[in-house]
Amino acid sequence: PHKNIDKMKIAILLALALVACVAASGSKMSDSAARSRITGAGISVYSSQNCHDRNNKSCTSLDQVNSGTVDGIITLRSASGCAITITGGTETGHASGTYSHWNGYKFDIRLSSCIDNYITTRFAYKGLRSDGAKLYEAASGNLYALEGNHWDILFY
């Protein structure tokens, strides 16, 4: 009988962990809904080709981004007081993986002295990522990687 109770406890804990992950990342958003929330918060979205086709790597798409990722970039904007420009979203062409751009967990943002200073002085330096990018971690657990000409931000 105790083994069944232990199995039920484990099942409940796994279910709660799954709910927590879904709650943190939120729900999938359309490009237009995400763009409306983001631009409404004073954040710019830049595409070199002035497009938002998710299947074109030259575009900057927000289609299928997690609402938690949108919340995260809006929080960064309000907490930092810095101008923010998104240069990479859910479009093809980024590295794959569970917590990827394609799966709605990441944004790339343009470098600026304001946001660079905010991230590097407010967040904990965690060393170098496997690709050599300097990595910083916010108290929230979100990760900020300096990838040469932009910040690659993972919102959990």
Secondary structure, 3 states (H helix, E strand, C coil): CHHHHHHHHHHHHHHHHHHHHHHHHCCEECHHHHHHHHHHCCCEECCCCCCCCCCCCCCCCCCCEEHHHHHHHHHHHHHHCCCCEEEECCCCCCCCCCCCCCCCCEEEEECCHHHHHHHHHHCEEEEECCCCCEEEECCCCCEEEECCCEEEEECC
